[in-house]
Amino acid sequence: MGMRVDSAFFNIFSCDLVAGTYKGNAYDNNSVILTQSMAKQIFGDEECVGKSFMVSISSFTIAGVMKDYPDNSNFKFNYLLLGQPEYGTFVKRLPTYFLIKSNVDKQKLQEKISSYKMHQEDTKLYKYSEWKFNLCTLPDVHITCSPELDTRFRNIKILLIGGFLAFISALMNLLVLFISRQRLKVRYNSLYRTMGSLTKDLIMKGITELSIFLLLSFLTSMTFVELVFPSYQRYTQLENYGIFKDFVQFLPKKRLIVEAVGYYWIIGLIFLLLSALPVYRLMKKTRSDVSAFFRDVLIVGQIFIGALFLVAAFAFYSQFRYTQNKDKGIKTENIWQIDLGFETSWE
């Protein structure tokens, strides 16, 4: 499979040549640049630049050999034919690529392109008035043109949201346990006050207790990094995708731990600040039923998050069962296959 290209292709897209050159060649449909995999398939390890080979009744001269394009590219080809591109009348939709000048406001350009409308009346099937032209950056193209990458990033986002909700639920559970424990210690707190302890001292004692639990849980979770890191590395690594030059395949373990520590303590600090008010109300009062309402609210929040996980799990399982059903509700007896041969079916 090949593509016919002119000089504009090399002005916009990369062509990492390992042998030969496209410069100085006439774009007369007689010269080709092979990919490394295609050159190896035809010629093995021998030099092939300058050689000719026949395809059907046509002869082509090999002008160069280039590195294979990454997997997540809209361009799938084994060779580039140096010529003038021709567009058949049967193709009505073609992706168009253009190079934006460095001083262009990309946001305004996007809005300008999106404002264009099709000069065609709406029909029962198509609402042309709602159609828009979208400007898509090349990194976005690299992601959206690869279903495997798109699915992987979606799963990572789902895992991120699930992990965040589970972490919030765990912090809420910690606060519920703390409130329940302090309700049992009302008598001891009253004794501390009698002995001269100030409310702020009791508050600091409560915050310290919460902080110790956070520290112990974090250290315990970090011990599992050695176990989960290989799986993380395999799933997040983007081999042969070439989204950016010098693209970092995955976060190294050291940097991953540093970022985990940073995020954990930022969230932990926010949690402690938000906990300061209920802890203050808890330490200030002496009744045995203090903060019962706040505790009940936290429990309701946990039930909500648990229900959210349950509904999501049920939805994913239902979708999985649906995809296992090969018929998808279609009456297969109404679908026939007729082998007419290529030329007839093309017409």
Salt bridges, closest charged atoms under 4 A:
ASP45 OD1 - LYS40 NZ 2.82
GLU46 OE1 - LYS51 NZ 2.34
GLU148 OE2 - ARG152 NH2 2.71
GLU209 OE2 - ARG181 NH1 3.19
GLU226 OE2 - LYS253 NZ 3.17
GLU259 OE2 - ARG255 NE 3.31
ASP289 OD1 - ARG287 NE 3.21
ASP296 OD1 - ARG295 NH2 3.33
